[in-house]
Amino acid sequence: MTFFNKIKWTLGILMVFVLIVTTNLIDRNNFVRVKDSVVSIYEDRLVAKNLILEFSNSIHKKEVAVALSDSTFFKVSNKEENKNIENLISKFEATKLTKEESKTFSNLKENLQQLNNTESKYVTSNFSSKEDMFKQIAKIKKNLEDLSKIQLLEGSKQMSISKKAIDSVELFTQIEIYLLIFLAIVIQIIVMYNPKKEDN
């Protein structure tokens, strides 16, 4: 093999080498992007889960107040709880909602609005009509329970997607490393190989 041919082979293999390195870097970049995306979505699940807990705490306070016929709560503390719930609604809307989650959350908002109306009637009735309050609170608790289950389901899905992405990138990375080692050996053979000319 002439020197010129060696140069051609070397350049050809180097091009493949550069191509694989570039592909590897792209794979790693994609992996980082997928990982960041999944982490972000999962963090939304955690944030949503915490907000659901805060919703539940506020609703529980109302439920206890109704059970104890605590008129002071509805005259003093209830307005603050309602403001807190409005704030929680705004925060929950800022998270990434799935289609099912959005539908359930919409039902929750409707039931919370209905609870406000029921509370007004409850106060007007001199805190005597508890049944309507308990029914409305039960609907809200069911909404919150459904939202909580969605968080777990979506979190599990994202973790599964993340694991598959990681496994895939690791597999391709290993294949590319083996190819790089093989090409490096081939380049060395081509560059170093110098066949002896046969004597006539």
Residue, then its C-alpha position, 0 to 999 in steps of 0.5 A: m500500500t502506497f503512502f497516498n493510499k494510507i493517507k486516504w484510508t486514514l482520512g476515511i476512517l478518521m471521518v467515521f471516527v469523527l462521525i461516531v464521536t459526534t453521534n455520541l455527543i449528540d446522544r449524550n446531549n439528548f440524554v441530558r435534555v430528556k433527563d432535565s425534562v423528566v426531572s422537571i415534570y416529576e418535580d411538577r408531580l411533587v409540587a402538585k402532591n404538596l398542593i393537594l395536601e394543603f388543599s386537604n388540610s384546608i378542607h379538613k379544617k372546614e369539615v371539623a368546624v362543621a362537625l363541631s358546629d364551630s360558628t367562630f371558625f366561619k365568622v373569623s377563620n373561614k375567609e382566610e382559608n378561602k383565600n388560601i384555597e384560591n392561592l393554592i388553585s393558582k399554584f396548581e394551575a401553574t403546574k403541568l397538567t395532563k388531560e385527565e388531571s385538568k378535567t379532575f382539577s376543573n371539577l375540583k374548582e367547580n365543587l370548591q365554588q359550590l362549597n362557598n355557596t353552601e357555606s353561605k347557606y350554612v351560615t344563614s341557616n344559623f349553622s344548622s344545615k350540616e348535611d349539605m356541607f358534608k356532601q359538598i366536602a365529600k365531593i371535594k375530598k374525592n376530587l383531591e383523592d383522584l388528583s393524588k392518584i394521578q400524581l403517583l401514576e404520572g410520576s411512575k410513568q415519567m420514571s419509567i420513561s427516564k429509565k428507558a431513555i437512560d438504558s438506551v443511551e448507555l447501550f448506544t454509548q457502549i456500542e460507539i465506544y467499542l466501535l471507536i476502539f476497533l477503528a483506532i486499532v484499524i487506523q494503527i494497523i493501516v498506518m504502521y503496516n508496511p509490506k515488504k516487496e518481494d525480490n525478483 
